[in-house]
Amino acid sequence: QVQLVESGGGLVQPGGSLRLSCTASGSIRSINTMGWYRQAPGKQRELVAHITQGGATNYADSVKGRFTISRDNAKNTVYLQMNSLNAEDTAVYYCNAFLVTDTIRLYWGQGTLVTVSS
């Protein structure tokens, strides 16, 4: 069964840091673009950052300079290092990835909650 599993969410104080991880498992031939999205209460899901197979990155303006996306292709894992967190970063964070199996399909993880609060 092909799936994405996130980890690393939790409660953090304003100004703090968290690192999210998302690992793809199953009969995967390769992974194309991987990304992180988030959905705050009462808001639509929005792009946080994505990274291509070759390492090119793109960030939402709201996280530029604070968040860093990276990936380890040998581990089928994408990371999101989040620094200088503030209350507006509180959301459920989802990873997604274009996984190549016998076809190419976009998969989503189940989400991990990040709460920024004192």
C-alpha positions in Angstrom: 0.0 0.0 0.0 1.4 3.3 -1.1 1.1 6.1 1.5 2.6 9.2 3.0 3.0 9.5 6.7 3.8 12.8 8.5 5.3 13.3 11.9 6.7 16.1 14.0 3.7 18.3 14.8 2.9 19.6 18.2 2.6 22.5 20.5 5.3 25.2 20.3 5.7 28.7 21.8 5.8 31.8 19.6 9.3 32.2 18.3 10.0 28.5 18.5 10.9 25.9 15.9 9.5 22.6 14.7 10.6 20.1 12.1 8.1 18.1 10.2 8.8 14.9 8.3 6.9 13.0 5.7 7.9 9.6 4.4 6.5 7.8 1.4 6.3 4.0 1.6 5.1 1.2 -0.6 6.0 0.0 -4.1 7.3 3.3 -5.3 9.5 3.6 -8.4 10.4 7.3 -7.9 9.0 10.5 -6.4 8.6 13.7 -8.3 7.6 17.0 -6.7 6.9 16.9 -2.9 5.2 19.6 -1.0 3.7 20.9 2.2 0.3 22.5 2.5 -1.5 23.8 5.6 -5.1 24.5 6.6 -5.9 26.7 9.5 -9.3 26.6 11.2 -12.0 28.2 9.0 -9.6 28.7 6.1 -8.8 27.0 2.8 -5.8 24.8 2.4 -2.8 26.7 1.1 0.6 25.9 -0.3 3.5 26.3 2.2 6.4 25.1 0.0 7.3 22.5 -2.6 10.5 21.0 -3.8 11.2 19.2 -7.1 13.1 16.0 -7.5 16.1 18.0 -8.5 15.9 20.2 -5.4 14.3 23.4 -6.7 12.1 25.1 -4.1 9.2 27.4 -4.0 7.7 29.1 -0.9 4.6 31.0 0.1 5.4 34.6 0.8 4.2 34.2 4.4 6.9 31.7 5.2 9.9 32.9 3.2 13.0 33.3 5.3 11.4 31.3 8.2 10.7 27.8 6.7 13.0 25.5 4.8 11.9 22.6 2.7 14.3 19.8 2.0 14.2 16.1 0.9 16.2 13.0 1.2 15.6 11.0 -1.9 17.3 7.9 -0.5 14.8 7.9 2.4 11.7 9.0 0.3 11.3 11.7 2.8 10.5 15.4 2.7 11.2 17.8 5.6 9.9 21.2 6.7 12.0 23.1 9.1 9.9 25.8 10.6 11.6 28.7 12.6 10.3 31.9 14.2 6.8 30.4 14.4 3.9 32.6 15.3 0.2 32.1 16.0 -0.7 32.5 12.3 1.3 29.4 11.6 -1.2 27.3 13.6 -2.7 24.8 11.2 -2.9 21.2 10.2 0.1 20.6 7.9 -0.3 18.1 5.0 2.4 16.8 2.8 1.8 15.7 -0.7 3.9 14.0 -3.5 3.6 12.8 -7.0 4.5 9.2 -6.6 5.4 7.0 -9.6 4.2 3.4 -9.2 2.7 1.7 -12.2 1.2 5.2 -12.9 1.8 8.7 -11.6 -0.6 10.0 -9.0 -0.7 12.7 -6.4 -0.9 11.4 -2.8 -1.6 13.2 0.4 -0.6 12.5 4.0 -3.1 12.4 6.8 -2.0 15.7 8.3 -0.2 16.7 11.5 -1.3 19.5 13.8 1.0 22.4 14.6 -0.2 24.7 17.4 1.7 27.9 18.2 0.7 29.3 21.5 2.1 30.5 24.8 
